Structures are given as structure tokens and as C-alpha cells.
Amino acid sequence: MKILLVLENYVPTKNGGMENYTHWLAKILQENNHNVTVAYLNIGESDNYTYEGIAVTRLVNRFKGFQEFLQNNEFDICHFHEYSGEDGINTKWFKEAAKYCSKVFFTFHLPYLTCYKGDFRYYNIEDCNTFNSYERCVKCVIASRLGYKKTAGFDLYNFAINKFSPLLQKTSKAVLLKEKVIALNKNLEEAIETCTSLFIYADWFQTLLSNNGYKSNKFVKIPYITKTTTVDQTKLDSTVKKKILFVGRIEPQKGLHLLCKAMNKINTKDIILDVYGNVADKNYFDKCVAEYDFNFLGTTNRLELLKQLPLYDFLILPSVFPEMYSMIVKDSFYEGLPVIASASKGNRNAIVEEKNGFIFEYDNYEDLAKVIDKAISLKQNGWQPDFDFVSSLTTQAALQEILSHYSN
């Protein structure tokens, strides 16, 4: 089969979980005799290049370039790995692909087309599982934009927001906001109608869609594997190294600022913090460095990073937005590295407390500091993680299940 994979950015210049997962899939498909091409829009090595045997092309003219690329190549399958709204990949692209390809796939690497704010935090203070109640969503967005906070010092301010919220919801801006929330849900419906299959690898997101009335048989739960081998759990190095690791884009959503503040609060002495990631926000990066002087190691390819993971005690994932099922968490488990993560959606489903890692309170650096101290102390006293590694036979079965979707 001739397959086109489409996303905003690509390796090696952009090394996020989405890019690395797409590259892993491209190589797996190519190894199984499919003809694979990757098309990207923004950040890549050059307009046309080959990376580890995968042909990569940049859609310089974006949608027009995508149209021309489809017309000039006879792809059997177009698989989208990203949804980026009006200015990027959206349902218009899905519909265009459906004109030329026998199958159109979309993978939910993030909870696209659901929560308008993208964080599933009602009023910025509590977990939310609803995205199809338009009035509720508008009320939440308005309160969040006005700075609603869960602290005693904001009680009077929060009271005022609640008091005037009904009036604010009648303004022209609120009416426009409601239209945008409704449009988001309509775009989800269009994606379901247009795509052959929409792949989901996180249980929590499948449940969320179902509870909000989206139960299409086009939603396909696929196994989440990114590697066909794992380490031997009996040979894990359980020595305390006093080294912790952050991997991710350097931007506020990934929560490095929380980790830096926590590092100034922990009681355990001589802990080393290493940081890998693309600097997406230089001002934010500088503020984090000013808060805590960590070892910044820049970016590296995934295979090199996998080799480094066993050198640490814990991976820290302080996200302040939902993680579908972070690829670095999966990779850490593969390599025997436990994870300390925020209580955001996705993380709570991947981490089993005191088994494969630890959870700290959402957006709370003080609790993160306490959990780091607790985790290091437990490890010093003999605690060892348990990752429930699956057999190679099971992994191969999962791989074949993924590949089955690309057969004739």
C-alpha cells in the first residue's frame, strides 16, 4: 500500500512524542513492505529529505501544496497525526484526502476537538469530563480568562466573577465564544463522518468521548506500543543515583517551571536535574533557568534518549494539560524507569501509585517537592518499581493488530 502520513512537524528537527511515534509507525509500515511518505507543514530538516529510510516532504504551500501532492501521487491511505485548527491541518484536509485515497485515518495524539481550553479544568480549579454543554463551557472559559483561582485570597474576586457571569454570557464576545465551542463539536462530527477510522490509544479518552455522546464504530482502540522489546525486569539497576530527568518541549504546558520551583523546596540533598527538550519559548526557558540551574542537554534522537533513561532514578512529567498517554512515559516504562507525574488526565491512567511511579497534585510544585522526597526515600529503603512487562508474543500480536488496518 502507498501510505501518506501527515503532521505539522517532523524529526529530527522536532523530537516530540507525536513526531517520534509517527516516525516509529512509518518505519514499521515500511519494514512490512508498504511505501511510506511523510508530509509536514512547519518544522523539519529541509523541504525534501530522507530520514532513516523514510521519505519526507514539506508542504510549502500548506493546503494548496497538500492538494497538489495528493493529485500528483496515488496514495491508498492518508493518515493524519495532528489537528491544528483553522490555519493548519483540519477537517478540510480530511475531506480533500477522502477524494483521492481509499482510506483516511486520524490518530488522537492529543484530545483534539473536545475541550475548548484544551485542559479539561473547570474554572481552572477542578477536573472536568464535559465538553458538549455549551453554556457550561462558555461560563468556564470566561471565568478562567478573568483569573478565577482556587485560593483563599481570591474568594472575593471569585465571588464577583460568579455574580456577574450571567451578564457576561450575554455579551457579543460570549455569543461569539459559544459559536466557537459549537463549531469545535461540529468539526469533531465532520471528522467522524469523513474518516475511515479514528484511532485512540488511551482508555480515558475513549471513555470521555462515549460519555459525551460520541460512540461511533469509527473510533478504533489500538494497542499503544512504540517498541517491540523491553528490558529484563530482573536485571533492573535499583541503585540510588540521585538523578532525575525532564523530557519535553520547553513551554509552560509541559510544566518545567513547576519542577524548577519544586527543586528549590526538596529536602533531599545533591539531587541532579537533567533536562532534554526543544526550546519552544525562549523567555519561558530563561525564567526556568533563573528559578533553578538545571543541566540543559538540548535535544537528541529517540534511540539515544532510550539509552540514557536507565541512568536516572525517576522521570518527572509535571504537565499542566492532558497527556493522552505520553510517549516518554511509555519509553521510560520500557527501559525500567519509574515516573513522577502530575495528576492531569492521561497521567492518572498511566501511573499506578507506588507501582510504576507516583502522582502529585495538579499544578502544585510544593506537592511535587514532597513526592520527589518521598520517592527518593522509598528507593533508598529498597522500593523497586513493577512495570507489568508484556511478553514479546503479546507485543507481536499488538503490532500485527496495528498493521492490519493498513492491509487491503
C-alpha positions as CSV (number, residue, x, y, z in Angstrom):
1,M,0.0,0.0,0.0
2,K,1.1,3.6,-0.7
3,I,0.7,5.5,2.5
4,L,0.9,9.2,3.4
5,L,1.4,10.3,7.0
6,V,0.7,14.0,7.7
7,L,1.5,16.2,10.6
8,E,2.8,19.7,11.5
9,N,6.4,19.0,12.3
10,Y,8.9,16.1,11.9
11,V,12.1,14.5,13.2
12,P,15.0,15.1,13.6
13,T,14.4,18.9,14.0
14,K,11.3,18.4,16.1
15,N,11.6,15.5,18.6
16,G,8.3,15.4,20.5
17,G,6.3,12.3,21.2
18,M,3.9,12.8,18.3
19,E,6.8,13.2,15.8
20,N,8.7,10.2,17.2
21,Y,5.5,8.0,17.3
22,T,4.8,8.9,13.7
23,H,8.4,8.1,12.7
24,W,8.2,4.7,14.5
25,L,5.0,3.9,12.7
26,A,6.5,4.9,9.4
27,K,9.4,2.6,9.8
28,I,7.2,-0.3,11.0
29,L,5.0,0.1,7.9
30,Q,8.0,0.3,5.6
31,E,9.6,-2.8,7.1
32,N,6.3,-4.5,6.3
33,N,6.5,-3.7,2.6
34,H,4.4,-0.5,2.5
35,N,5.5,2.5,0.5
36,V,5.5,5.3,3.1
37,T,5.9,9.1,2.7
38,V,5.7,11.7,5.5
39,A,4.4,15.2,4.7
40,Y,4.8,18.0,7.2
41,L,4.0,21.7,7.3
42,N,6.3,23.7,9.6
43,I,9.5,22.4,11.2
44,G,11.7,19.8,9.6
45,E,15.2,19.3,8.3
46,S,14.6,20.7,4.8
47,D,11.8,20.8,2.2
48,N,12.6,17.3,1.0
49,Y,14.8,14.8,2.8
50,T,15.2,11.2,3.8
51,Y,15.4,10.3,7.5
52,E,16.3,6.8,8.5
53,G,15.0,5.5,5.2
54,I,11.7,7.5,5.3
55,A,11.0,10.0,2.5
56,V,9.9,13.3,4.0
57,T,8.5,16.3,2.1
58,R,7.4,19.7,3.3
59,L,4.1,21.1,2.1
60,V,5.4,24.6,1.4
61,N,2.1,26.0,0.3
62,R,0.2,24.2,3.1
63,F,-3.3,23.2,1.9
64,K,-2.7,24.1,-1.8
65,G,0.5,22.1,-1.6
66,F,-1.4,19.2,0.0
67,Q,-3.9,19.2,-2.8
68,E,-1.2,19.2,-5.4
69,F,0.7,16.4,-3.6
70,L,-2.4,14.2,-3.5
71,Q,-3.1,14.9,-7.2
72,N,0.5,14.0,-8.2
73,N,0.7,10.8,-6.1
74,E,-1.6,7.9,-6.0
75,F,-1.8,7.3,-2.2
76,D,-4.0,4.4,-1.0
77,I,-4.1,5.7,2.6
78,C,-3.8,9.2,4.1
79,H,-3.2,9.1,7.8
80,F,-3.3,12.4,9.8
81,H,-1.4,12.6,13.1
82,E,-2.3,16.1,14.1
83,Y,-5.2,18.6,14.1
84,S,-4.1,22.2,14.2
85,G,-7.2,24.2,13.5
86,E,-8.1,26.9,11.0
87,D,-4.5,27.8,10.0
88,G,-3.3,24.2,9.8
89,I,-4.5,20.6,9.4
90,N,-8.3,20.4,9.9
91,T,-11.4,18.7,8.5
92,K,-11.0,20.4,5.2
93,W,-7.8,18.4,4.8
94,F,-9.6,15.2,5.8
95,K,-12.2,15.8,3.1
96,E,-9.6,16.5,0.5
97,A,-7.8,13.3,1.3
98,A,-11.1,11.4,1.0
99,K,-11.3,12.5,-2.6
100,Y,-8.1,10.7,-3.6
101,C,-7.5,7.9,-1.0
102,S,-9.4,4.8,-0.3
103,K,-8.9,5.2,3.4
104,V,-8.4,8.3,5.6
105,F,-7.2,7.8,9.2
106,F,-6.7,10.2,12.1
107,T,-4.9,9.5,15.4
108,F,-5.8,11.3,18.6
109,H,-2.4,12.1,19.9
110,L,-4.0,14.9,21.9
111,P,-7.7,15.4,23.0
112,Y,-8.4,17.4,19.8
113,L,-11.9,18.8,19.1
114,T,-13.1,18.4,22.6
115,C,-12.4,20.9,25.5
116,Y,-12.3,24.4,24.1
117,K,-9.5,25.4,26.6
118,G,-7.7,22.2,26.0
119,D,-7.0,21.4,29.6
120,F,-10.3,19.9,30.9
121,R,-10.0,22.1,34.1
122,Y,-13.4,23.6,35.0
123,Y,-12.8,27.2,36.2
124,N,-9.1,26.3,36.2
125,I,-9.6,24.5,39.5
126,E,-11.1,21.1,39.1
127,D,-11.1,18.2,36.7
128,C,-13.8,18.2,34.0
129,N,-15.3,15.5,31.8
130,T,-17.8,17.5,29.8
131,F,-17.2,19.3,26.5
132,N,-20.7,19.2,24.9
133,S,-22.5,21.5,27.3
134,Y,-22.1,24.9,25.5
135,E,-23.3,27.2,28.3
136,R,-21.1,25.4,30.9
137,C,-18.1,25.6,28.6
138,V,-18.6,29.3,27.9
139,K,-19.0,30.0,31.6
140,C,-15.8,28.1,32.3
141,V,-13.8,30.0,29.6
142,I,-15.0,33.4,30.8
143,A,-14.2,32.6,34.5
144,S,-10.8,31.3,33.5
145,R,-9.9,34.3,31.4
146,L,-10.9,36.6,34.3
147,G,-8.4,34.7,36.5
148,Y,-10.6,32.5,38.7
149,K,-8.3,30.8,41.2
150,K,-8.6,28.2,44.0
151,T,-7.0,30.2,46.8
152,A,-8.5,31.9,49.8
153,G,-7.0,35.2,48.7
154,F,-9.3,35.2,45.7
155,D,-12.5,34.4,47.4
156,L,-14.0,37.9,47.0
157,Y,-12.7,38.1,43.4
158,N,-14.2,34.7,42.6
159,F,-17.5,35.8,44.1
160,A,-17.6,38.8,41.8
161,I,-16.9,36.6,38.8
162,N,-19.7,34.3,39.7
163,K,-22.0,37.2,40.4
164,F,-21.5,38.9,37.0
165,S,-21.0,35.8,35.0
166,P,-24.7,35.6,33.8
167,L,-24.4,39.2,32.5
168,L,-21.0,38.5,30.8
169,Q,-22.5,35.5,29.0
170,K,-24.9,37.8,27.2
171,T,-22.2,40.0,25.7
172,S,-21.4,39.8,22.0
173,K,-18.0,38.3,22.8
174,A,-19.6,35.5,24.8
175,V,-22.1,34.8,22.0
176,L,-19.1,34.5,19.6
177,L,-17.3,32.2,22.1
178,K,-20.4,29.9,22.2
179,E,-20.4,29.8,18.4
180,K,-16.7,28.7,18.5
181,V,-17.4,26.0,21.1
182,I,-20.3,24.7,19.0
183,A,-18.1,24.8,15.9
184,L,-15.5,22.6,17.7
185,N,-18.1,19.9,18.3
186,K,-19.2,20.2,14.7
187,N,-15.7,19.7,13.5
188,L,-15.5,16.5,15.6
189,E,-18.7,15.3,13.9
190,E,-17.2,16.1,10.5
191,A,-14.0,14.2,11.3
192,I,-16.1,11.2,12.3
193,E,-18.1,11.4,9.1
194,T,-15.1,11.9,6.8
195,C,-12.5,9.5,8.2
196,T,-12.5,5.8,7.7
197,S,-11.2,5.2,11.3
198,L,-10.1,7.5,14.2
199,F,-7.5,5.8,16.3
200,I,-7.4,6.1,20.1
201,Y,-4.7,4.5,22.3
202,A,-5.8,6.0,25.6
203,D,-8.6,4.3,27.5
204,W,-9.6,7.5,29.4
205,F,-10.2,9.4,26.1
206,Q,-12.4,6.7,24.6
207,T,-14.5,6.7,27.8
208,L,-14.7,10.6,27.7
209,L,-15.9,10.5,24.1
210,S,-18.5,7.9,24.9
211,N,-19.8,9.8,28.0
212,N,-20.2,12.9,25.8
213,G,-22.4,11.0,23.3
214,Y,-19.7,10.1,20.8
215,K,-19.9,6.3,20.3
216,S,-19.2,5.8,16.6
217,N,-17.8,2.5,15.5
218,K,-15.2,4.5,13.6
219,F,-13.4,5.1,16.9
220,V,-10.9,2.3,17.0
221,K,-8.9,1.5,20.1
222,I,-5.4,0.5,19.0
223,P,-2.6,-1.1,21.1
224,Y,-0.2,1.5,22.3
225,I,3.3,0.2,21.6
226,T,6.3,2.1,20.5
227,K,8.9,-0.6,20.8
228,T,9.0,-4.3,20.3
229,T,11.4,-5.2,23.1
230,T,11.7,-4.3,26.8
231,V,14.4,-4.6,29.4
232,D,14.6,-7.7,31.6
233,Q,12.9,-6.5,34.9
234,T,15.0,-8.9,36.9
235,K,18.1,-7.0,35.8
236,L,17.0,-3.5,36.6
237,D,19.6,-1.3,38.3
238,S,17.9,-0.4,41.6
239,T,20.8,1.7,43.0
240,V,20.0,5.3,44.0
241,K,21.7,7.7,41.6
242,K,20.2,10.9,42.9
243,K,19.5,11.9,39.3
244,I,16.1,12.9,37.9
245,L,15.1,13.7,34.3
246,F,12.7,16.0,32.5
247,V,12.0,15.4,28.8
248,G,9.7,17.6,26.8
249,R,9.1,20.8,24.9
250,I,10.3,23.8,26.9
251,E,7.0,25.7,27.2
252,P,4.5,26.4,30.0
253,Q,2.1,23.4,29.2
254,K,4.9,20.9,30.0
255,G,5.4,22.3,33.5
256,L,9.1,22.7,33.7
257,H,8.6,25.8,35.9
258,L,6.8,23.7,38.5
259,L,9.7,21.3,38.6
260,C,12.2,24.1,39.0
261,K,10.3,25.6,41.9
262,A,10.0,22.1,43.4
263,M,13.8,21.6,43.2
264,N,14.2,24.6,45.5
265,K,11.8,23.0,48.0
266,I,13.0,19.4,48.2
267,N,14.8,18.2,51.4
268,T,16.8,15.5,49.7
269,K,20.3,16.9,49.1
270,D,22.5,16.7,46.0
271,I,19.8,15.8,43.5
272,I,20.8,16.4,39.9
273,L,18.2,17.5,37.4
274,D,18.9,17.0,33.7
275,V,16.6,18.4,31.0
276,Y,16.1,17.4,27.4
277,G,13.8,19.3,25.0
278,N,13.2,21.7,22.2
279,V,13.1,25.3,23.4
280,A,9.7,26.4,22.1
281,D,9.6,29.5,24.3
282,K,12.9,31.2,25.0
283,N,11.6,33.7,27.5
284,Y,10.0,30.8,29.5
285,F,13.2,28.9,29.3
286,D,15.2,31.8,30.7
287,K,12.7,32.1,33.6
288,C,13.1,28.4,34.4
289,V,16.9,28.7,34.4
290,A,16.7,31.7,36.7
291,E,14.5,29.7,39.1
292,Y,16.8,26.7,39.2
293,D,20.1,26.0,37.5
294,F,19.4,22.6,35.9
295,N,21.6,20.8,33.3
296,F,20.2,21.5,29.9
297,L,21.2,18.8,27.4
298,G,19.3,20.1,24.4
299,T,17.7,17.6,22.0
300,T,18.7,14.1,21.0
301,N,17.1,11.4,18.9
302,R,14.9,8.9,20.5
303,L,17.2,5.9,20.3
304,E,20.0,7.8,22.1
305,L,17.5,9.0,24.7
306,L,16.3,5.5,25.4
307,K,19.9,4.6,26.2
308,Q,20.1,7.4,28.8
309,L,16.9,6.5,30.7
310,P,18.4,3.8,32.9
311,L,20.9,6.3,34.3
312,Y,18.2,8.1,36.3
313,D,16.1,7.4,39.4
314,F,12.9,9.0,38.1
315,L,11.4,10.7,35.1
316,I,9.4,13.8,36.1
317,L,6.4,14.7,34.0
318,P,4.8,17.9,35.5
319,S,2.3,18.6,32.7
320,V,-0.4,21.2,33.2
321,F,-2.5,19.9,30.3
322,P,-3.9,16.5,29.4
323,E,-1.4,13.8,28.2
324,M,-3.2,11.3,26.0
325,Y,-0.5,8.7,27.1
326,S,2.9,10.4,26.9
327,M,5.3,8.6,24.7
328,I,8.2,9.4,27.1
329,V,6.2,7.7,29.9
330,K,5.8,4.6,27.7
331,D,9.5,4.7,26.8
332,S,10.5,5.1,30.4
333,F,8.5,2.0,31.4
334,Y,10.1,0.1,28.6
335,E,13.5,1.0,30.0
336,G,12.7,0.3,33.6
337,L,12.5,4.0,34.7
338,P,9.6,4.9,37.1
339,V,7.7,8.2,36.6
340,I,6.6,11.0,38.8
341,A,3.8,12.8,37.1
342,S,1.1,15.5,37.6
343,A,-2.5,14.4,38.2
344,S,-3.6,15.6,34.8
345,K,-5.7,13.4,32.5
346,G,-3.8,10.6,30.9
347,N,-1.0,10.6,33.6
348,R,-3.5,9.3,36.2
349,N,-4.3,6.4,33.9
350,A,-0.7,5.5,33.1
351,I,0.8,5.8,36.6
352,V,-0.1,3.3,39.3
353,E,0.8,4.9,42.6
354,E,3.9,3.3,44.2
355,K,4.0,0.6,41.5
356,N,5.4,2.2,38.3
357,G,5.6,5.7,39.7
358,F,4.0,8.5,41.7
359,I,1.4,11.2,41.2
360,F,1.5,14.7,42.6
361,E,-1.3,17.3,42.8
362,Y,-2.1,19.1,39.5
363,D,-0.2,22.4,39.1
364,N,1.2,22.2,42.7
365,Y,5.0,22.5,42.9
366,E,5.0,22.1,46.7
367,D,3.3,18.7,46.4
368,L,5.8,17.8,43.7
369,A,8.7,18.5,46.0
370,K,7.1,16.3,48.7
371,V,6.6,13.5,46.2
372,I,10.2,13.7,44.9
373,D,11.4,13.4,48.5
374,K,9.1,10.5,49.2
375,A,10.1,8.6,46.0
376,I,13.8,9.0,46.6
377,S,13.4,8.0,50.3
378,L,11.4,4.9,49.3
379,K,14.0,3.9,46.7
380,Q,16.8,4.3,49.3
381,N,14.9,1.9,51.5
382,G,14.6,-0.8,48.9
383,W,11.5,0.1,46.9
384,Q,11.5,-1.2,43.3
385,P,9.1,-0.5,40.5
386,D,6.9,-3.1,38.8
387,F,6.0,-2.4,35.2
388,D,3.9,-5.5,34.2
389,F,6.0,-6.0,31.1
390,V,4.1,-8.0,28.4
391,S,5.7,-10.9,26.6
392,S,7.3,-10.5,23.2
393,L,4.5,-12.7,21.8
394,T,1.9,-10.3,23.1
395,T,3.8,-7.4,21.7
396,Q,4.0,-9.0,18.2
397,A,0.2,-9.7,18.3
398,A,-0.4,-6.0,19.1
399,L,1.9,-5.0,16.3
400,Q,0.0,-7.2,13.9
401,E,-3.3,-5.6,15.0
402,I,-1.9,-2.2,14.2
403,L,-0.6,-3.3,10.8
404,S,-4.0,-4.9,9.9
405,H,-5.6,-1.5,9.4
406,Y,-3.2,-0.8,6.5
407,S,-3.9,-4.0,4.6
408,N,-6.1,-4.1,1.5
